């Protein structure tokens, strides 16, 4: 990987190149398999807060090493979705697409697992097998979306709360295709009742305000009629689709991405047909996300 001509100042352990002007950074020539240095770990946390999503190419990581990367940023024993788990490492979720495998479509804008009271604060995703083309992932900045809104709308949204629901997502359809899906669906529905989150939140590290809704899990705005809620959410969701607020990654084998689940939403493109795609995911968190 070529080195940036003008790396981001203020970092002594990391060589950082902004990925877009508004979100994302490439971290060059850094081996995530060896991250014992406290200074490097602190700079990784600083960079994640500053850029919201970090990309690392050409990493050689086993399952335990990927979990160790997650531990730099938080506790990997936090909220998980319903993906299959790794055969030996319970913290790793296996995201695999190939012919004959029932898969959950992540080709929808979402933040991870906001249908729980304390969602994960971030995610580490590592590519083992990628299609020859297709299967990109796109992230959008929730702080950039907030900053782009008119002041009057910012103030109005600051008093609102939104209901996030597991049933609003595509998970019920995923369960329906499984042999024991009905029982799994009923258990998941009992375990994950709808939760309420503020529409506007303040990031606990940067202090920046952000829009905390996403199309996959946000069902409605509390206290508004369905018609009013749908109209307002449609306006906000459209804002996330503006390209200037986004970073799009073309995966390669051994690429790792880590993102702040509080400050971003993301979308995994489903444009690679029956090609094999295999990634390992670890979500991490804290006692309280905000």
PyMOL commands that set and color helices and strands:
alter all, ss='L'
color gray80, all
select helices_A, chain A and resi 38-51+63-73+142-148+151-157+166-168+171-176+181-191+226-240+243-245
alter helices_A, ss='H'
color red, helices_A
select strands_A, chain A and resi 15-18+25-28+53-56+84-85+93-97+122-129+137-141+161-164+195-198+200-202+209-211+218-221+246-249+256-260+264-268+277-284
alter strands_A, ss='S'
color yellow, strands_A
deselect
rebuild
show_as cartoon
